């Protein structure tokens, strides 16, 4: 960055020193964000098969279609979506765990 203090060395000769420093800072930020990655998610099917781990994973069944009515039904039809089974995590004891 000190190199940009000299008039002949900024990325563009017409840029003032502040723009040159912001350019370096922005480039560094983009590089850090690009090089850091979000860890991949574990597929739900793999979590469902880990019964011995007791991770609290449960499947939640889809809402029956007859319960989707009114404005929700209209909007879901326009957006081409339908109820679906999803995975979730249960916190605490469940009835099936007690015995």
Beta strands, then each sheet from edge to edge (+ up, - down):
strand 1: 57-60
strand 2: 86-89
sheet 1: 1+ 2-
end
